[in-house]
Amino acid sequence: MNKTYPFIFLSIFLVLFLSACSGSEGANSEGDSEETIVLKAGTNLPTKHFMLQEAIIPFMEKVEEDSNGRVKFELYDSESLVRAGEELEALRAGTIDIAVPMYDVYDTARFPFSEIPLLPLTKASGEVYSDAITILNQNDEPYKDGKTHSERVYGDEGLVAWPFAFGRSYTIGTVGEPITSLKEFQALQIRVPSSVHETFANNLGASPARISINETFDAFNRGTLDAGFTPITDWTSYGFEEVFTYVINGIEAGSWPSSIAMTKEKYESLPEDIQEIISNAAAEVLNLKTNPELAEYNHKLEEDILNAFYENGGKLEELNELPQEIQDTVDQAVGKTWLDWIENLESAGYPATEAAIRWRDAVIEAGGDVPEVVKELSVD
């Protein structure tokens, strides 16, 4: 036998062995690399809106960073994929993977408790609303029917959601002269953004008007509208700083709630660590207590808007500086609005008293306050 054959066989063996090792390493390398998860995020918010720039985008950036790039968001803003109030259908259809945000409050038929943060208070701030809504939705104590608050609001619709509210209270801005009497106050035709505000306006003795926010500026200029419920931080979005001449500070008419939402099916299809990263990012970025930069931005925005308002001759007056009869009317209207909201939902079969008590307790724990009639609420 030729002595060179063993060397040839050995050489072939080594080549095959090394090739196999190389192929195995390549296969392991491919197996170790994870496919990027791309989530289509839809919002009605325009590109420069402060909520998008100061809250939504930072939330998405944190998820991308904490996932080491395993999650990427494709953001479709300005209603390019979904209109405000139609987020649930878009999520279910797969048009978007995540709503940033979803406006449950536009769909009270399916989200009857979504208006809770709009109930008027006697003491509030952006920090109070932000903390209270977190307390409410993290409450795992079930209602009498066995469902937790989160399950009742979102689980029944097949959603996983992270609600938030960090805006300043709605208050009343007007285009007329300062209010000097209850008669003048109750003569106001007020634009209301929700059914809760409509109830509140009726209880104040004023005349509520349900028109689109986008039609309000022209209505003020035509003189067909006297006033509107709006947070000061929203004025520049709709040009109200150009038309408002007088604002009553201290009417704490609730804060607009929103939520980041996904379908439960989509959320649970994600790796568990990614689910945790999304939940943690929402909890951290969307709460003023854990995101002081957002709180500082809110305060600075309001300060700048009010400075421009004062420069244009506008006047801000505190509620406690108005005639006592106006103060008493507001206090009574706040409490009655809670009771009316409860009665309306209880008659439809919802545990509204339980929900109102939970919100009351969350508000007080967060540093806010409510009228005595609300403090006396009981399910007994």
N, C-alpha and C positions, 0 to 999 in steps of 0.2 A: 504493500500500500504506500502511495506517495506521502512522504512526511509533511508535504505542504497542506494536505487536506484538513488536518485538524486546525491549522491556523486559519484556513478559509472559513470553516464552519464556525470557529470562535468569533471571527470578525463579523460574519453575518448575524450571529446570535447577539453580539454586542450592539450592532446597529439596530436590530429589531427591539432589543430591550430598551435602548435609549429612546427610540421613537415612541415606544409604548409609554415610557415614563413621561416623555414630553407631552404626548396626547392626553395622558391622565392628568397632568398638571394643568393643561389648558382647559380640560373639562371642569376641574375643580375651580379654576379661576372664574370660568363663566358661571358656575353654580353659585359661587360666593357673591358675585355682583348681583344687586337687586334692581329690578326694573323701576324706573321713576314713576311715581303715582301722580298723575296730572288731574287736578280737580277744576272743573269749570265753575267759576264763581260769578253769580249774577247779581246786579244791584241796579236800582233805579237812580242812585245818586250820581250827580254829575262829577266830572273828574276833580274839580277844585273844591267840592263840598268838604267842610271841616270834619264831618263824621268819617268820611271815606279816608281823608288824608291823615287824620289824627287817631283813628281807632281801627277801622277795617284793614287798611293796608299794613299798619304795624302788627295786627293780629296775624295776617297771612305771612308776613316776613318772619315772625317769630316761629311759626310752624315750619317754614322752610329751613330756618336756621337750626332749630332744635332737632329736626329730622335729618340733619346733615345732607340736605338736598334731595332726600328720597321723596319729598312731596313738593310739587310745583303747582302754583295756581295760575290759571288763565282767567284774568279778570275782564268781565264784560260790563262796563258801567253805562250810565246814562240811558237805561232801559233798552240797551241794544239787544238783549236776549229776553228780558222779562220786565213786565210793567209792575209798578207798585201795587201790591194787593193780589198779584197773581203768582206769587212765589210757590205756593203749595202745589198748584197744578204743574208748574215748570219742574219742580223737584220730582214729582211723581212720574212725569213724562220723560225724565232724563234729559230735558233741555239744559238744565244746570245740575251740578252735583252738590252745590252748597249755596244757600241764599245769604247774602251779606249786605243788608239784613233781609229778614222776612218781617212783614208788617202784619202780625196776627190781628192787630186792632182794626184792620180794614175788613176783617171777616169774623164778626162777632157771632155769626150763626154757628160757625165751627169752633170758634175760640171765645166762648162767652166770658171767660175770666180775664181776657187780654186787656180789658179796660181798667183793671184794678189800680194800676199806678196813676190813672187819670183822676181818681177820686180826690177832691180838694182836701187840703190839710190846713192846720192853723200855724204850723211851723215846719219849714222845709228848706232844703238846699240841694244842689246837685249831688253832694256827697251823701245826703240822707237817702235820696232816691236810689242812688247806685248801690249803697250798702243794703237797703231794705229789700230791693228786688232780689239780691243775692241770697239774703236770709230766707225770704219767702220760698224761693225755688230750691234751696238746699234742705228745706224742711222735709224729712222723711216720714214724719208722723202721718199715718193715713187719715183720710176723712172717714166718716162713719160707714161709707160704702166700701172701704178697704183700699181705695186708690190714694196715692200720694198726690201732692199738688202738681208736680211735674208730669206724672202719669196721666192725670186728668186733663191737663192742658195740651200736652204734646203726644204722649204715648197713645192716646185714643185715635190720633190721626196718623200713627205710624211714623212719628218724627222723633229725632233726638235734637234738642235745641239748647242754646245758651242765651237766655234773655238778659237784656241790659237796659238801663235807663240812667243816663248821667247828665241829662239836660237840666237847665234851670226851670223852675216852675213857670207854667203859663200864668200870665198876669194880664191885666186889661190896659191896652193902649188905645188912645182916642185921637181923633183929628180935630177936636173942638177945644173949647175953653176949659180951664180947670173946673172940676166938679165941686160945687159948694153946698149942695143939698141932696137929700134922698130923692126928691122929685126929679132933679136933673139926672141923677144916677140911674133911676129906673126908666128914664125916657130913652136910654141908649138902645140903638139897634146894633147888636153885637154879633160879629161873625164867630161861629162856634165850629171847632174842628172835629167834634165827636158827639155821640149821644149823651155821654156824661156831662160834657160842657153845655149841651142844650138843656139838660135837666137843671144844671147849676144856674144857668142864665134865667130860666123860668122861676127858679126859687129866689133869685135875687130881685125878681120883679121887672127885669129887663126883657127886651124882645130879641130872641135868638134868630140868626140867619144862617142857614146851611148852604154855603156856596163854596166852590173850589178855592183853594188857597191862591191859585194862579189868577183868579178873577178878582181877588180882594183889592189889589192895588188900584185897579180902575174904578172899583166901586167906591173906594175912599175918595178918589179924585172927582167922581161924579156927584158925590154927596148923598148917595143912596145907602151908605153904611157909615155909622158913627164911630165904631170901635171894634176891637177884635181881641180874642184870647190868643196870645202868642208869647213864647219865651223870647226874651231880649236877644239871645244869641242867634235867633233865626231872622232877625229883622233885615239884615243885609242880603239874605238870600232872596227876599221878595221886595226889596226897596222900601220897606216900611219906615226906615229911618228918615226917608225923604218926606213922609206924609204925617207921621205921628207928631203931635204937638204936646201931648200930655199922657203920662203913664202913672198908674196907681201901683206902687210897689207894696208887697205884703199880702196880696191876694194869691195864695198858693194853690193854683188851680191844676195841680197834677203835673206829671212829666211824661213825655211821649215815650212809650215802650217799644222796643224792637227786639229781635233775636237773630242770632246766627243759627241756621237750621240745616239739617240734612235728613234724608229719609233714614229710618232705622236700618233698612236693608243695605243702603249704601255705606252707612257708618260701620255696620258690623262686618262688611266685606273687607274692611281695612285691617291690616295687622294690629294686634292689640296695643303695641307700643305707639303706633301712629294715632290710634284712638285716644290714648292717654295724652299724647303731645297736643292734639287739637283741643281737648278739654282743658288742659292746664293753661294753654295759651289764651283761650277765651276767658278763663277765670282771672288771669293776671292782667291782661291788656284792657278788658272792658269794664273794670271796676276802678273807680277813682281812688279808692284806698290803696290799691296795689299798683296803681299807675299814676303817680303824682304829676308826671309830665302832662298827662291829659287833663288833670284837674287844673293845673296852672294855665294851660292853654284856654280852657273854658273861662276862667276868671279874667284872663287878659283880653279875650275876645269880647266879653261883656263890657269890660272897662272901656275898650276902644270905641265900641258902638255907642255907649252912653256919652262919652266925651264928644263924639260927633253930633249926637242928639242935642246936647247942651249948647254946643257952638251954633246950632241952627235955631236956638231959642226955645228948645223943648224944656218942659218942666216935669220933674219926677216928684211925686208926693207919696209919703208913706201912708198906709191904710190907717195907722193909729193917729194920724194928724187930721183925718177927715172928721166930719160931724159924727157924734156918737151914734146917731140913728143909722148911719151908713155902716158903721162898725158892727152894730148889733144885727143888722140885716144880713151882712156877710157871714157872721158867726152862725146865725140860724140856718142860712142857706147851705153852709158847708155840712152841717149835721144832717139836714133834711135830704141832701143829695145822696149821702151814704144810705139812708133809710129807704129812699126811693129806688136806688140801684138794687138793694137787697130784695125789696118787695118784687121788683120786676123779674129778677132771675129766680127767686124762690117760686113764683107763680108758674114758671116754666119748668120747674122740677130740679133746679140746680141748688146745691148746698151753699148758697150765697152768704148766709150768716157766718158759717164756718170760715169761708174764704175771707170775708171782711175782717173777722177777728184776727186771722193770721196776718193779714196785711197791716192792721192796726198795731199788732204786737211787734211786727218787723220794723214799722216806721218808728215806734217809740224806742225800740232797742237801738236803732240807727241814729237816734238823737232828734227825731222829729216829734210832732205832737198832733193831736186830733181833738175835736170838741168832746165835752163831757158825755153827751148823748152817745157818742161812739165808744167811749171808754166803758160805758155801761152795758154794751152789747154782750149777750150770753146765749149759748145754745140750749141752756136748761129750760 
